């Protein structure tokens, strides 16, 4: 999608000025979401507005149950809002046909989850290659398999796991599994990385290594990152932080 700019008119004390502001790369407008629990409907998000610029590293903080993961899932098309819309570079995407949304998830978004979601029967290399296997037909993947394997090795080396190519998840530490998940999320060259509590299952030192890795990817690749975390120290590593409280965005100074 082409980059679009809009005009924002401001009125300073001295004179009127017009400056060009970039459109958000990914945004949600007035989104509401509720889930059914037995006979009850449980509201989670209440008219949330959020926008993220290309190359930005944004953290979303809030207590458990505040709606952080739900919002991330809506942005990444893992779920759909009940009300409102999600836009990618100014185009609505949450109402697209299911197959188109599947393609966007595979091509535009990379996902990193707290519980890794590595396939236990596959080696590290095979896990990292899985998004490319899903993207292409068997024949399409087979024709370019050497190129994709080289790309996967490059990503695995980048996260410091070049010595673990043939290991299965059960043979990796928690930090290694999260690094593997990051390599998998990046192998298809996504435009936006969505990270849901990427340090939640890690000790402080390993968590710091993961955040340093994400920050380096953001700086060197200009990769847009949206990260959910409950850890204020981790959130502080991002360019900007927004806070959710009971399904609404609130000032950071408000109590959780």
Secondary structure as GFF3:
##gff-version 3
##sequence-region A 1 256
A	DSSP	beta_strand	5	11	.	.	.	ID=ss1
A	DSSP	beta_strand	16	22	.	.	.	ID=ss2
A	DSSP	beta_strand	26	37	.	.	.	ID=ss3
A	DSSP	beta_strand	40	52	.	.	.	ID=ss4
A	DSSP	beta_strand	57	61	.	.	.	ID=ss5
A	DSSP	alpha_helix	68	75	.	.	.	ID=ss6
A	DSSP	beta_strand	83	88	.	.	.	ID=ss7
A	DSSP	beta_strand	91	92	.	.	.	ID=ss8
A	DSSP	alpha_helix	98	107	.	.	.	ID=ss9
A	DSSP	beta_strand	109	112	.	.	.	ID=ss10
A	DSSP	alpha_helix	124	135	.	.	.	ID=ss11
A	DSSP	alpha_helix	138	143	.	.	.	ID=ss12
A	DSSP	alpha_helix	145	158	.	.	.	ID=ss13
A	DSSP	three_ten_helix	162	164	.	.	.	ID=ss14
A	DSSP	three_ten_helix	169	171	.	.	.	ID=ss15
A	DSSP	alpha_helix	174	186	.	.	.	ID=ss16
A	DSSP	beta_strand	192	196	.	.	.	ID=ss17
A	DSSP	alpha_helix	204	221	.	.	.	ID=ss18
A	DSSP	beta_strand	224	228	.	.	.	ID=ss19
A	DSSP	alpha_helix	232	235	.	.	.	ID=ss20
A	DSSP	beta_strand	240	245	.	.	.	ID=ss21
A	DSSP	beta_strand	248	250	.	.	.	ID=ss22
###
